[in-house]
Amino acid sequence: MNENSQPIFFPVSRLKLFVMSLVTFGLYQIFWFYKNWQLFKAATGSNISPFWRAVFNGIFCYSLITKIRNRAKLRGIDADFSPFLLTLAWFGLALCARLPKPYLLVSFFSVIVLLPVQEIVNELNCLAAPNHNPNSRFSVWNILTIAVGGSLTVLAIVGILRPA
């Protein structure tokens, strides 16, 4: 596929990535990994499975962040983050879900590590496909997910923080 016809990586605003990740208990991050790998495969013709790379995102997180950083450097974008440190931070925060109550809530913030990566992705996409949809608006489905998922998130937090 021609790089000028579509984004190289998944376009989404950082706010939308953050909100959707919080209200879906991190499931949106799996979708984020899937879409990034899917678009990367389309842009490069790589023989990869976006589905399995999303399912096993802990294994492929470093690879994706490295590919994003390398592509940014090729395009002259200053991507001065360490893929290793970001992967370590993301994985560490995600593992916090295994901690006892209330400390497991820290895992909700693993998405914060992906925000600087998404900023670079958005810059890359603007160069590669200037007229692409930046995916910054919340669709009806997003709003429904926020309403239901947000309610469940609040209930989960209250349940976790409530004394036994």
Disulfide bonds with the S-S distance in Angstrom:
none
